[in-house]
């Protein structure tokens, strides 16, 4: 049941991304081109997502537990650290250069376009490289201790 629910949620998200045009990198890049062919539609998509998320969290968090889990798994840390800031910066720069974010690229995989495939390959390579780097840093710190 949990896999089916996750699939349906992902499908709805992907359809929404596709309908809104956010799987099209040109539309995203035009949002960032304030001095040229600026397209404010991404701001409306983000604003709509924020409103839905805000209202959804207010409704759902009143429940004692989620439907398919024994409890909520909410973040407890509130501090900003180097990995969070660095990851955010890399995400923003990559989004501004490629016009894709992971949420827009995954539904666009169905188009079979080369730029999408290259982006997703680079995305996966970056995830693997970051995990390997984190493991190496952890192993080095443990060896020194």
C-alpha positions in Angstrom: 0.0 0.0 0.0 2.8 2.3 0.9 4.6 1.8 -2.5 1.3 2.4 -4.4 0.7 5.6 -2.4 4.2 6.8 -3.1 3.8 6.1 -6.8 0.5 8.0 -6.9 2.0 11.0 -5.1 5.0 11.0 -7.4 2.7 10.7 -10.4 0.6 13.7 -9.3 3.7 15.7 -8.7 5.2 14.8 -12.1 1.9 15.6 -13.9 1.8 19.0 -12.1 5.4 19.8 -13.0 4.7 18.9 -16.6 1.4 20.8 -16.9 3.0 23.9 -15.3 5.8 23.8 -17.8 8.5 23.5 -15.1 9.9 20.4 -16.9 10.9 22.8 -19.7 14.3 24.3 -18.9 13.7 27.3 -21.1 10.8 28.3 -19.0 12.8 28.1 -15.8 15.8 29.9 -17.4 13.5 32.7 -18.5 12.4 33.2 -14.9 16.0 33.9 -14.0 16.5 36.3 -17.0 15.1 39.4 -15.3 16.8 41.7 -17.7 15.7 39.9 -20.8 12.8 37.5 -21.5 11.6 37.3 -17.9 8.7 34.9 -17.3 7.1 35.2 -13.8 5.1 32.1 -14.1 7.6 30.1 -12.0 6.9 32.5 -9.1 3.2 31.6 -9.3 3.9 27.9 -9.4 6.2 28.2 -6.3 3.6 30.4 -4.6 0.8 28.0 -5.2 3.0 25.1 -3.9 3.8 27.1 -0.8 0.2 27.8 -0.1 -0.8 24.1 -0.6 2.1 22.9 1.5 1.4 25.4 4.3 -2.3 24.4 4.5 -1.5 20.7 4.2 1.0 20.8 7.1 -1.4 22.7 9.3 -4.1 20.1 8.6 -1.9 16.9 8.7 0.1 17.8 11.8 -3.1 18.0 13.8 -3.4 14.2 13.4 -1.7 11.9 15.9 0.2 10.1 13.1 0.4 9.8 9.4 -1.8 7.3 7.6 1.0 4.9 6.6 3.5 5.4 9.4 3.5 5.1 13.2 4.7 8.7 13.6 5.8 11.9 11.9 9.5 12.2 11.0 10.1 15.9 11.3 13.6 17.5 11.4 14.8 18.5 14.8 17.9 20.6 13.8 17.4 24.2 13.2 21.0 25.3 12.7 22.7 26.1 9.4 25.8 24.1 8.7 28.3 24.1 5.8 26.8 21.0 4.0 23.4 22.6 4.0 24.6 26.0 2.8 27.0 24.4 0.2 24.3 22.0 -1.0 21.8 24.8 -1.4 24.4 26.9 -3.3 25.2 24.0 -5.7 21.5 23.3 -6.2 20.8 27.0 -7.1 23.8 27.3 -9.4 23.0 24.1 -11.2 19.3 25.1 -11.5 20.3 28.4 -12.9 22.7 26.9 -15.4 20.8 23.9 -16.6 17.2 25.0 -16.0 16.4 21.7 -14.3 16.0 20.8 -10.7 15.5 17.1 -9.7 11.8 17.6 -9.3 11.5 18.9 -12.9 14.1 16.6 -14.5 12.6 13.3 -13.3 9.3 13.8 -15.0 11.1 15.1 -18.1 13.1 11.8 -18.4 10.0 10.5 -20.2 10.8 12.8 -23.1 14.1 11.0 -23.8 15.8 14.3 -24.5 19.6 14.2 -24.3 19.9 17.3 -22.1 17.6 15.7 -19.5 19.5 12.4 -19.6 22.9 14.3 -19.2 21.4 16.3 -16.3 20.1 13.2 -14.4 23.4 11.4 -15.0 25.3 14.4 -13.6 22.8 14.6 -10.7 23.3 10.9 -9.8 27.1 11.3 -10.2 27.0 14.2 -7.8 25.0 12.3 -5.2 27.4 9.3 -5.4 30.5 11.6 -5.2 29.0 13.5 -2.2 28.3 10.2 -0.4 31.9 8.9 -1.2 33.4 12.2 0.0 31.3 12.1 3.2 32.4 8.5 3.9 36.1 9.4 3.3 35.9 12.4 5.6 34.2 10.3 8.3 36.7 7.5 7.9 39.6 10.0 8.1 38.2 11.6 11.3 37.7 8.2 12.9 41.3 7.1 12.0 42.7 10.3 13.5 40.7 9.9 16.7 
